[in-house]
Each structure stands twice: as C-alpha cells, then as structure tokens.
Amino acid sequence: MDMYHHDDEVQILVEVHGPRPDFRTVISFLWSDFHNVDSDGNSFDPASREWTMLYLCSRELDDESVTVEPSSEEPLRLQVSSSTPYFAKAVAYFIAVWTSGKLLDVNGLVEYDALAVAKDLESGFEITNRMDRARNSIWNNSATNRPFPNLEAQSRT
C-alpha cells in the first residue's frame, strides 16, 4: 500500500460515516485503557463522539504518536498522520471500522481495502487483539452525562 509520505510522516484519509469513538477508546486501541499519554483535540466533553481533531503521544514509549485533523466537512474526512507508518495506518483503520467509513489516499482519490490494511498490520501490530481491547474498553460505557464510567465502577466496590 503506497501512502503519502511528507517530511517523514505517513498520511491517510478516513471518510467518516458515523460517530467517532470516545477519544479514550483510541488510547485503549493503541496502548491500554489507562496508558499515560499527552492528548489534545476538540472533544467538547471527554465522552463526545463528535470530535474531528485528536493528538495522542505516549509518555511511556518513544516515537508513538498520531495526529487526526479534519480534511473536509462534506463528506467528513479526517487526515491521520504519524511519523510511525503503522500508527497512521492503524488509527485510520480503527476509525474507519468504528464509523463504517472508508480508507482513502491523502488526495481522496484511491480507496484502500480495509481487510488488506488489517492483514498488513496483523503480524507486527496485532490489530485483532487491539480491536478486541478497544471493543472491551471501559470508555465505551461513557456518555456526555456520564463521562467517567471508571469512577462509577470504583465507587461500587
């Protein structure tokens, strides 16, 4: 798969067809539910599913960061960038699967086969295990009126 490389960065577009996951689920997908990260974005609430900008950088592991930013509004396309090629592909794949979206080249002209991307990522990135971890993340239980389900779970014990 030939993706766009710019100044040692890999970029890929995701055409989004539904709500995004809670941005913390992306952290769960990449690392774990409570991995120590630096994050930024435009989520008006931690549990928002409407964000279009996201920056994540591991505070524990070197060279593991990703940026998501809007490329177009109609249709909504998010550009995923990382200096670590598999991170860009993995996060783009995750968002595409989560939102029933499409993976596109950075110009939006060529659609990539999501199954081929997953197969490409499986051996080194363990995409299946990471997708399972994201599906089972506590952050999937969040809502704008309950943004911290982890605190609710702790208060019951």
C-alpha positions in Angstrom: 0.0 0.0 0.0 1.5 3.3 -1.1 0.6 6.1 1.3 1.5 9.7 1.1 4.9 10.5 2.8 5.6 14.1 3.7 8.7 15.0 5.7 8.9 11.5 7.2 5.2 11.5 8.0 2.7 9.0 6.7 -0.8 10.4 6.0 -4.0 8.6 5.2 -7.6 9.8 5.0 -10.7 8.3 6.6 -14.1 9.2 5.3 -16.3 9.0 8.4 -19.8 7.7 8.2 -20.9 7.7 11.8 -20.0 8.9 15.3 -16.4 8.6 16.4 -15.5 6.5 19.4 -14.8 8.2 22.8 -11.3 9.5 22.1 -10.1 7.5 25.1 -11.0 4.3 23.2 -8.4 5.3 20.6 -5.9 5.3 23.5 -7.2 1.8 24.6 -6.8 0.6 21.0 -3.2 1.9 20.7 -1.9 1.1 24.2 -4.5 0.3 27.0 -7.3 2.0 28.9 -5.1 3.9 31.3 -1.8 4.3 29.3 -0.1 7.6 30.2 -0.5 9.9 27.1 -0.3 13.5 26.2 -3.5 14.3 24.4 -5.2 17.3 22.7 -8.2 17.8 20.4 -11.6 19.3 20.0 -13.7 17.0 22.1 -16.1 19.3 23.9 -16.6 16.6 26.5 -14.4 13.6 27.2 -17.2 11.3 26.1 -18.0 13.2 22.9 -18.4 11.2 19.7 -18.3 14.3 17.5 -14.6 15.2 17.7 -12.6 15.9 14.5 -9.2 16.7 15.9 -7.1 14.5 18.1 -3.4 14.3 19.1 -2.1 11.4 21.1 1.5 10.8 22.2 2.7 8.1 24.6 4.5 9.4 27.6 5.9 5.9 28.2 7.1 4.8 24.7 9.3 6.7 22.3 8.1 7.6 18.8 4.5 6.6 19.4 2.2 9.5 18.4 -0.6 10.2 16.0 -2.5 13.3 14.8 -6.0 13.3 13.4 -7.4 16.5 11.9 -10.3 17.4 9.5 -9.5 17.4 5.8 -13.1 18.1 4.6 -16.5 18.6 6.2 -18.8 17.2 3.4 -18.2 14.4 3.4 -16.4 14.4 6.7 -12.8 13.2 6.0 -10.2 13.0 8.7 -6.5 13.0 7.9 -4.5 10.7 10.1 -0.7 11.4 10.3 2.2 9.8 12.2 6.0 9.6 11.8 5.5 5.9 12.6 3.8 4.4 9.5 1.9 1.6 11.2 0.4 4.1 13.7 -1.1 6.2 10.9 -2.5 3.1 9.2 -3.7 1.5 12.4 -5.6 4.6 13.7 -7.1 5.3 10.2 -8.2 1.6 10.1 -9.7 1.8 13.6 -11.6 5.0 12.9 -12.9 3.6 9.5 -14.1 0.4 11.1 -15.6 2.1 14.1 -17.5 4.6 11.9 -18.3 2.3 9.0 -16.1 4.6 6.9 -13.6 4.3 4.1 -9.8 4.5 4.0 -8.5 6.7 1.2 -5.2 8.0 -0.1 -4.4 11.5 1.1 -5.9 13.1 -2.0 -9.2 11.1 -1.5 -8.9 9.5 -4.9 -8.0 5.9 -4.1 -9.9 3.7 -1.7 -7.9 1.2 0.3 -9.2 -2.3 1.1 -9.7 -2.3 4.9 -9.1 -6.1 5.1 -5.8 -5.7 3.3 -4.8 -3.0 5.7 -5.7 -5.2 8.7 -3.8 -8.1 7.2 -0.8 -5.8 6.7 -0.9 -4.7 10.3 -1.7 -8.1 11.9 1.8 -9.5 12.2 3.6 -6.6 13.8 0.8 -4.6 15.3 -1.6 -7.4 16.5 -4.6 -5.5 15.1 -7.1 -8.2 16.1 -6.0 -8.0 19.8 -6.0 -4.2 19.8 -9.5 -4.1 18.2 -10.8 -6.5 20.9 -9.2 -4.4 23.6 -10.9 -1.3 22.2 -14.3 -3.0 21.9 -14.0 -4.1 25.6 -12.7 -0.7 26.8 -14.5 0.9 29.7 -14.7 4.1 27.7 -17.4 2.6 25.5 -19.7 2.9 28.5 -19.2 6.7 28.7 -21.8 9.3 27.7 -21.8 13.0 27.9 -23.9 12.8 31.0 -21.5 10.2 32.5 -18.1 10.9 31.0 -16.1 8.8 33.7 -17.5 5.3 33.9 -14.3 4.2 35.5 -15.1 6.3 38.6 -18.6 4.9 38.8 -17.1 1.3 38.7 -14.7 2.2 41.5 -17.4 3.8 43.7 -19.4 0.5 43.6 -16.5 -1.5 45.1 
